[in-house]
């Protein structure tokens, strides 16, 4: 029980730190293609512990950029190839409430272009803790299709555990058509047991190259 409580406390603290960095990265940079709705795609999301925080922060930032004249609804889609994790995310978040619609789908991030039920024109595509080390070719395909899912002014946002892996991912995204907008380091990131590994250690934002 004590271990579970400690784990929940760590997750909550990680979310607060990630929220702070997202605000820093995304401030004045988010707009919705639809005047009434913000569309967010969270790829390789696992159990998607960041879902509530992510949609709330992105909506607030987009509303600020629209001058707070109207509240935006949020369509939040979480996708992962692992069915068990997606089921847990869906159970925890439910269908949504207060202007937020959640959908959690079992999808292969390398085959997004083949999914007729996953539309394009997302305002934000988010990839947390990409694992470029585990398969460069696969991540190239996921990044390329992530960019293809963006609305014209949409943004791709990634976070990384490691500095070197982050640099590799940045290079891969630029190679498949992404332009780097900003790259930041999370100086407050929680260190993990593996040397050099931290929770959301680095963040970067990209746009699709014209």
NORUR-V871585 format. One record per pair of residues at least 24 apart in sequence whose ideal C-beta (glycine too) atoms are under 10 Angstrom apart, sorted by the first residue. I is the first residue (numbers start at 1). J is the second residue. Records with the same first field share a line. If there is no record, write none. Layout:
# NORUR-V871585
I->J  J
This chain:
# NORUR-V871585
8->49
10->190  199
11->49  50  199
12->49  53
13->188  190  199
14->49  50  53  188  189  190  199  200
15->49  50  52  53  54  57  199  200
16->53  188
17->186  187  188  189  190  199  200
18->49  50  53  54  57  128  159  186  188  189  199  200  203
19->50  53  54  56  57
20->57  186  188
21->159  184  185  186  187  188  189  200  201  202  203
22->50  53  54  57  58  61  124  126  157  159  184  200  203  205
23->57  58  60  61
24->182  184  186  203
25->61  155  157  159  181  182  183  184  186  203  204  205
26->57  58  60  61  62  65  124  155  157  181  182  203  205
27->61  64  65
28->61  64  65
29->61  62  65  153  155  157  181  182  205  207
30->57  58  59  60  61  62  63  64  65  66  123  124  153  154  155  157  205
31->61  62  65  66  123  151  153  154  155
32->58  59  62  63  65  66  72  73  74  123  124  151  153  154
33->121  122  123  150  151  152  153  154
34->72  73  75  121  123  151
35->66  69  70  72
36->70  71  72  73  99
37->62  72  73  74  75  99  101  123
38->62  63  66  72  73  74  75  76  99  100  122  123  124
39->72  73  74  75  76  77  101  119  120  121  122  123  124  125  149  150  151  154
40->74  75  76  77  78  100  122  123  124  125  126  154  157
41->75  76  77  78  79  103  105  107  112  118  119  120  122  123  124  125  126  127  146  149  150  154  156
42->76  77  78  79  80  89  104  122  124  125  126  127  128  157
43->77  78  79  80  107  109  112  122  125  126  127  128  130  142  143  145  146  149  156  158
44->78  79  80  81  82  85  107  109  126  127  128  129  130  131  139  142  146
45->76  77  78  79  80  82  85  86  89  104  105  107  109  126  127  128
46->78  80  82  84  85  86  88  89  128  129
47->78  80  82  84  85  86  87  88  89  90  91  92  93  104
48->76  78  79  80  85  86  88  89  90  92  93  102  104  126  128
49->88  89  92  93  128
50->78  126  128  159  200
51->76  78  89  90  92  93  96  100  102  104  126
52->76  92  93  96  100  102
54->78  124  126  128  157
55->93  96  99  100  101  102  124  126
56->98  100
58->123  124  126  155  157
59->99  100  123
61->124
62->123  124
71->98  99
72->99  100  123
73->98  99  100  101
74->98  99  100  101  102  123
75->100  101  102  103  119  122  123
76->100  101  102  103  104  124  126
77->101  102  103  104  105  107  118  119  122  125  149
78->102  103  104  105  107  126
79->103  104  105  106  107  108  109  112  115  118  125
80->104  105  106  107  108  109
81->106  107  108  109  110  111
82->106
108->138  141  142  145
109->138  139  141  142  143  145  146
110->135  137  138  139  140  141  142  144  145
111->141  142  145
112->141  142  144  145  146  148  149
113->141  144  145  148  149
114->145
115->145  149
118->145  149
119->149
120->148  149  150  151  154
121->149  150  151  152  154
122->146  149  150  151  154  155  156
123->150  151  153  154  155
124->150  151  154  155  156  157  205
125->149  150  151  154  155  156  157  158  206
126->155  156  157  158  159
127->156  157  158  159  160  169  173
128->157  158  159  160  161  199  200  203
129->158  159  160  161  162  165  197  199  200  201
130->158  159  160  161  165  166  168  169  172  173
131->160  161  162  165  169
132->158  160  162  164  165  166  167  168  169  170  171  172  173
133->161  162  164  165  168  169
134->165
136->168  169  172
137->172
139->165  168  169  172  173  176
140->169  172  173  175  176
141->172  176
142->172  173  176
143->169  170  172  173  174  175  176  177  178  206
144->172  173  175  176  177  178
145->176
146->173  176  178  206  208
147->173  176  177  178  179  206  207  208  209
148->176  177  208
149->208
150->178  206  207  208
151->208
152->207  208  210
153->207  208
154->206  207  208
155->181  205  206  207  208
156->180  181  204  205  206  207  208
157->181  203  204  205  206
158->183  202  203  204  205  206
159->186  189  199  200  201  202  203  204
160->186  197  198  200  201  202  203  204
161->189  192  194  196  197  198  199  200  201  202
162->194  195  196  197  198  201  202
163->196  197  198  201  202
164->196
165->196  197  201  202
166->201  202  203  204
167->202  204
169->202  204
170->202  204  206
173->204  206  209
174->206  209
176->208  209
177->206  207  208  209  210
178->204  205  206  207  208  209
179->205  206  207  208  209  210
180->204  205  206  207
181->205  206  207
182->206
